Amino acid sequence: MPLFRYKARDNNGDLHIGQQEALHKSQIASRLMDERLIPITIDEITPSINLEDVFKNLLPKPKIGLDDLVLFCRQMHALSKSGIPIMRAVYGLSDSTKNPILKQVLHDVGNVLSRGNTLSHALKSHERYFNPIFISMIHVGESTGNLDQAFFQLVHYLEMIRDTRKKITSALRYPLMVITAIIVAVFVVNLFVIPSFAGVFEKFGKELPLATSLLLTTSNFFIHFWWLLLLLFASGVIAFFRWTRKRKGATQWDQLKLNIPIIGSLINRICLSRFTRTFSMLSSAGVPILQALDVSAESIGNLHIEQNVKDMRAGIERGESLSRTANASGMFTPLILQMIAVGEESGALDSLLNDASDFYDEETDFEIKQLSSAIEPIILVIMGFMILILALGIFLPLWDLSATPR
């Protein structure tokens, strides 16, 4: 995205100079006008090739982690509840935070607040770090005068996402380590172990068993075409990332993930839990149903489900009920459909959806705990098959040699 340098003046005549990314100059001008600044000049910065900058771009860029966001929300909840002005609280947290990215972002947010803008408006210029749910909740809190409660709800929401990620990472750590070890073992055996036996097998002077021939053929392929395997692997990884970087490819990949045995059902439950929790939170905060639907869809973390949820908007705009459009989407379980139908009739939709989310969280915790035990048998079968082929390939010729009469 092009980078522009701008100069602008505020109502007091003070000069403001900065840089922003945008597709066109008009977007920069619109942002400055929203911040009550009068643009003077907006010039596109022509990037120059710098090896140091190229190297920096290859390195992973610092991010604002969930732990930092949870701490920020907790501090803002305490400060706003104590009656401390928002601008003063933001500047104070900017000076005290240890995360350099969050420090710079909060400083910029404080500058926007100093020009008379709202906190939600200030956060919109940093949508890379604050998602639509975060901004919507802050906007609702400002509109209702319950900003401290908005931060309190965000704390629980972010902690829920953080805990789920940690549980999944913990459950997958052992299987991933074993799979990695298997892949490394395959290369080591084919490149170093089997070739040491190849010379011995050639001296037998008779036809080798099928398992041994298979091992020798595979080993020769690895020795002579290891570069081709690495090239194919690298090409596959690059092609995969290019495919998933596009909206269509990412949607197809998210749909495929839902059909993966064992893991697919877990991903589906996590997505449904996020949707029900977010929709319940936004609904209880007074966000209009169409806006809550759009924002909740973006929180799901699966583009395939997100698209189906957003398609429900058309049905609601035609006057259909939420339960009917949800049923037509085919993305929700009978439990959620029943909760939505009862919630619409009783007027307690947010409470019932929150209960449904709690139910899915409990099921998700149980499935995550069982994930390792479900994957371990599959890994053991694969390892056992590899060891069997390796043992037969190496020891069968030796047994034949020992059985040959002298």
C-alpha positions in Angstrom: 0.0 0.0 0.0 1.4 3.4 -0.9 2.8 5.6 1.8 2.0 9.4 1.9 3.6 12.3 3.8 1.2 15.0 4.8 1.2 18.5 6.3 -1.9 19.9 7.9 -3.0 22.6 10.3 -5.6 22.5 13.1 -8.1 25.1 14.2 -5.4 26.9 16.2 -3.1 27.1 13.2 -0.6 24.5 14.6 1.3 22.5 12.0 1.0 18.7 12.0 3.4 16.5 9.9 3.1 12.8 9.6 2.9 9.7 7.4 0.0 7.3 6.6 -0.7 4.4 4.3 -3.7 4.6 1.9 -4.7 3.7 -1.6 -5.3 7.3 -2.7 -4.6 10.8 -1.5 -8.3 11.4 -1.0 -8.3 8.8 1.7 -5.6 10.7 3.6 -7.5 13.9 3.1 -10.7 12.4 4.4 -8.9 11.0 7.5 -7.4 14.4 8.3 -10.7 16.2 7.9 -12.3 13.6 10.3 -9.6 14.6 12.8 -10.4 18.2 12.3 -7.2 19.0 10.4 -6.9 21.0 7.2 -4.6 19.3 4.7 -1.9 21.5 3.2 0.1 19.0 1.2 -0.2 15.3 0.6 2.7 13.7 -1.3 3.4 10.0 -2.0 6.7 8.8 -0.7 8.7 6.9 -3.4 10.2 3.9 -1.8 14.0 3.6 -2.3 15.7 0.2 -2.4 17.6 -0.2 0.9 19.2 -3.6 1.8 18.7 -2.8 5.5 15.0 -2.2 4.9 14.6 -5.3 2.8 16.2 -7.4 5.6 13.9 -5.8 8.2 10.9 -6.6 6.1 11.9 -10.3 6.0 12.0 -10.4 9.8 8.7 -11.0 11.7 7.1 -7.7 12.6 6.3 -6.9 16.2 2.7 -7.3 17.2 0.4 -6.4 20.0 -0.3 -9.8 21.7 -3.5 -10.8 23.4 -1.8 -10.5 26.8 -0.9 -6.9 26.1 -4.5 -6.2 24.9 -6.0 -7.9 28.0 -3.7 -5.8 30.3 -4.6 -2.6 28.4 -8.4 -3.3 28.8 -8.0 -4.1 32.5 -6.1 -0.9 33.1 -8.6 1.2 31.0 -11.5 -0.4 32.9 -10.0 0.5 36.3 -9.0 4.1 35.1 -12.3 4.9 33.4 -14.2 3.5 36.4 -12.2 5.8 38.7 -13.3 8.8 36.7 -9.9 9.6 35.1 -10.2 11.4 31.8 -9.7 9.1 28.8 -7.0 11.2 27.1 -5.0 11.3 30.4 -5.5 7.5 30.9 -4.3 6.8 27.3 -1.2 9.0 27.6 -0.4 7.5 31.0 -0.6 3.9 29.6 1.4 4.9 26.6 4.3 6.0 28.9 4.1 2.9 31.1 3.6 0.0 28.6 6.6 -2.1 27.6 5.3 -3.1 24.2 6.9 -0.6 21.7 4.1 -1.0 19.1 1.4 -0.5 21.7 3.3 2.5 23.1 3.3 4.2 19.7 -0.3 3.3 18.9 -1.5 4.7 22.2 0.5 7.9 21.7 -1.2 8.3 18.3 -4.6 7.6 19.8 -3.9 10.2 22.5 -3.0 12.8 19.8 -6.3 12.1 18.0 -8.2 12.4 21.3 -6.5 15.8 22.0 -8.2 17.1 18.9 -11.7 16.4 20.3 -12.4 13.0 18.7 -13.9 10.0 20.4 -11.9 7.0 21.5 -13.6 4.7 19.0 -12.8 7.1 16.2 -9.2 7.2 17.3 -8.9 3.4 17.4 -10.3 3.2 13.8 -7.0 4.5 12.4 -5.3 1.4 13.9 -7.7 -1.3 12.7 -4.6 -3.5 12.2 -4.4 -3.9 16.0 -8.0 -3.3 17.1 -10.6 -5.5 15.3 -14.1 -4.4 14.6 -15.5 -6.0 17.7 -13.1 -4.0 19.9 -14.0 -0.7 18.2 -17.8 -1.5 18.2 -17.8 -2.2 21.9 -15.9 1.0 22.7 -18.3 2.9 20.5 -21.3 1.4 22.3 -19.7 2.1 25.7 -19.1 5.8 24.7 -22.7 6.1 23.4 -24.3 4.7 26.6 -21.9 6.2 29.1 -20.7 2.8 30.2 -17.2 2.8 28.8 -15.8 1.0 31.8 -18.2 -1.9 31.3 -17.2 -2.1 27.6 -13.6 -2.6 28.6 -14.7 -5.1 31.3 -16.6 -7.2 28.6 -13.6 -6.9 26.3 -11.3 -8.3 29.0 -13.5 -11.5 29.2 -13.7 -11.8 25.5 -10.0 -11.5 24.9 -9.2 -13.9 27.7 -11.6 -16.4 26.2 -9.7 -16.2 22.9 -6.3 -16.4 24.6 -7.2 -19.4 26.7 -8.6 -21.3 23.7 -5.4 -20.7 21.7 -3.3 -21.9 24.6 -5.3 -25.1 25.0 -5.1 -25.9 21.3 -1.4 -25.2 21.2 -0.8 -27.4 24.2 -2.9 -30.2 22.7 -1.1 -30.1 19.4 2.4 -29.7 20.7 3.1 -33.4 21.2 1.7 -34.6 17.9 3.6 -31.9 16.0 6.8 -32.9 17.7 6.3 -36.5 16.8 5.4 -35.8 13.2 8.5 -33.5 12.9 10.7 -36.3 14.3 9.2 -38.8 11.8 10.0 -36.5 8.9 13.6 -35.9 10.1 14.0 -39.7 10.7 12.9 -40.5 7.1 15.5 -38.2 5.7 18.3 -39.5 8.0 17.5 -43.1 7.3 17.3 -42.7 3.5 20.4 -40.5 3.3 22.8 -42.1 5.8 21.5 -45.4 7.2 20.3 -47.4 4.2 23.3 -46.4 1.9 25.6 -48.0 4.5 23.8 -51.3 4.0 23.6 -51.0 0.2 27.2 -52.2 -0.4 26.6 -55.3 1.8 23.4 -56.2 0.0 25.1 -55.9 -3.4 27.6 -58.7 -2.4 24.8 -61.2 -1.9 24.6 -61.8 -5.6 21.0 -62.8 -5.6 17.6 -61.2 -5.8 16.7 -59.0 -2.9 13.4 -59.1 -1.1 10.7 -56.6 -2.1 11.0 -54.6 1.1 14.8 -54.3 0.6 14.4 -53.3 -3.0 11.9 -50.7 -2.0 14.2 -49.2 0.6 17.1 -49.1 -1.7 15.1 -47.4 -4.5 13.7 -44.9 -2.1 17.2 -44.2 -0.7 18.7 -43.7 -4.1 15.9 -41.3 -5.0 16.6 -39.3 -1.8 20.4 -39.3 -2.5 20.2 -38.2 -6.1 17.1 -36.0 -6.0 17.0 -34.5 -2.5 17.3 -31.0 -4.1 14.1 -31.8 -6.1 12.3 -32.8 -2.9 13.3 -29.5 -1.2 12.3 -27.5 -4.3 8.9 -29.2 -4.5 8.4 -28.6 -0.7 9.4 -24.9 -1.0 7.2 -24.5 -4.1 4.3 -26.1 -2.4 4.6 -23.9 0.7 4.9 -20.7 -1.4 1.9 -21.8 -3.6 -0.1 -22.6 -0.5 0.5 -19.2 1.1 -0.2 -17.4 -2.2 -3.4 -19.3 -2.5 -4.6 -18.6 1.0 -3.6 -15.0 0.8 -6.4 -14.4 -1.7 -10.0 -14.2 -0.4 -11.3 -17.1 -2.5 -8.4 -19.4 -1.6 -8.6 -18.5 2.1 -12.3 -19.3 2.1 -11.8 -22.6 0.4 -9.0 -23.5 2.8 -11.2 -22.6 5.8 -14.0 -24.8 4.4 -11.5 -27.7 4.0 -10.4 -27.4 7.6 -13.9 -28.0 8.8 -13.8 -31.5 7.1 -10.5 -32.6 8.6 -11.1 -35.7 10.7 -11.0 -35.2 14.5 -9.8 -31.5 14.2 -12.6 -30.3 11.9 -15.3 -30.8 14.6 -13.1 -29.0 17.1 -12.6 -26.0 14.8 -16.4 -25.9 14.1 -17.2 -25.8 17.8 -14.7 -23.0 18.5 -16.1 -20.9 15.7 -19.7 -21.4 16.9 -18.6 -20.5 20.4 -17.0 -17.3 19.2 -20.0 -16.3 17.2 -22.5 -16.9 20.0 -20.3 -15.2 22.6 -19.7 -12.2 20.4 -23.3 -11.8 19.2 -24.5 -12.1 22.8 -22.1 -9.5 24.0 -23.0 -7.0 21.2 -26.7 -7.7 21.5 -26.7 -7.0 25.3 -24.7 -3.8 24.7 -27.5 -2.5 22.4 -25.7 -2.9 19.0 -28.3 -3.1 16.1 -28.8 -6.7 15.0 -27.5 -6.2 11.5 -24.3 -4.5 12.7 -23.9 -7.1 15.4 -24.3 -9.8 12.8 -21.6 -8.3 10.6 -19.2 -7.8 13.5 -19.8 -11.2 15.0 -19.2 -12.8 11.6 -15.7 -11.2 11.4 -14.9 -12.6 14.9 -15.5 -16.2 13.9 -12.0 -16.8 12.4 -13.3 -18.9 9.5 -14.1 -17.2 6.2 -16.4 -20.0 5.1 -18.7 -19.7 8.1 -18.3 -15.9 8.1 -19.6 -15.6 4.6 -22.6 -17.8 5.4 -23.4 -15.7 8.5 -23.1 -12.5 6.5 -25.5 -13.9 3.9 -28.1 -14.0 6.7 -28.2 -10.2 6.6 -30.2 -10.3 3.3 -32.9 -12.4 4.9 -33.2 -10.2 7.9 -33.4 -7.1 5.7 -36.4 -8.8 3.9 -38.1 -9.0 7.2 -37.4 -12.7 8.1 -36.7 -13.7 11.6 -33.2 -14.4 12.8 -34.0 -18.0 13.6 -35.3 -18.6 10.1 -32.3 -17.1 8.4 -30.0 -19.0 10.7 -31.7 -22.3 9.9 -31.5 -21.5 6.1 -27.8 -20.9 6.3 -27.1 -24.5 7.4 -24.1 -23.5 9.5 -25.6 -23.9 13.0 -26.3 -26.8 15.2 -29.8 -27.6 16.5 -28.8 -26.3 19.9 -28.0 -22.8 18.6 -31.1 -22.7 16.4 -33.3 -23.7 19.3 -31.6 -21.0 21.5 -32.2 -18.3 18.8 -35.8 -19.3 18.4 -36.5 -19.3 22.1 -34.5 -16.1 22.6 -36.6 -14.3 20.0 -39.8 -15.3 21.5 -38.8 -14.5 25.1 -36.7 -11.4 24.4 -33.7 -13.0 26.1 -31.6 -13.7 23.0 -28.3 -12.4 24.5 -28.7 -14.5 27.7 -29.6 -17.7 25.9 -26.8 -17.3 23.3 -24.3 -16.7 26.2 -25.5 -20.0 27.7 -25.0 -21.8 24.4 -21.5 -20.4 24.2 -20.7 -21.7 27.7 -22.0 -25.1 26.6 -19.7 -25.1 23.5 -16.8 -23.9 25.6 -17.2 -26.9 27.9 -17.4 -29.3 24.9 -14.4 -27.6 23.3 -12.3 -28.0 26.5 -13.3 -31.7 26.6 -12.4 -32.3 22.9 -9.1 -30.4 23.3 -8.2 -32.7 26.3 -9.0 -35.8 24.2 -7.3 -34.5 21.1 -3.8 -35.9 21.9 -5.3 -39.3 22.9 -7.2 -39.4 19.6 -4.2 -38.5 17.4 -1.7 -40.7 19.2 -3.0 -44.1 17.8 -2.8 -42.7 14.3 0.8 -41.6 14.9 1.7 -45.0 16.4 0.3 -46.8 13.4 2.3 -44.7 11.0 5.5 -45.2 13.1 4.9 -48.9 13.4 4.4 -49.2 9.6 7.7 -47.3 9.0 9.6 -49.4 11.5 8.2 -52.6 10.0 9.3 -51.7 6.5 12.7 -50.7 7.7 13.2 -53.8 9.8 12.0 -56.1 7.0 14.2 -54.4 4.4 17.3 -54.6 6.4 17.0 -58.0 8.2 15.3 -60.2 5.6 18.5 -60.3 3.4 20.6 -61.0 6.6 18.3 -63.8 7.5 18.5 -65.3 4.0 22.3 -65.1 4.2 22.4 -66.9 7.5 20.0 -69.6 6.2 22.2 -70.2 3.1 24.2 -73.5 3.5 27.9 -73.0 3.5 
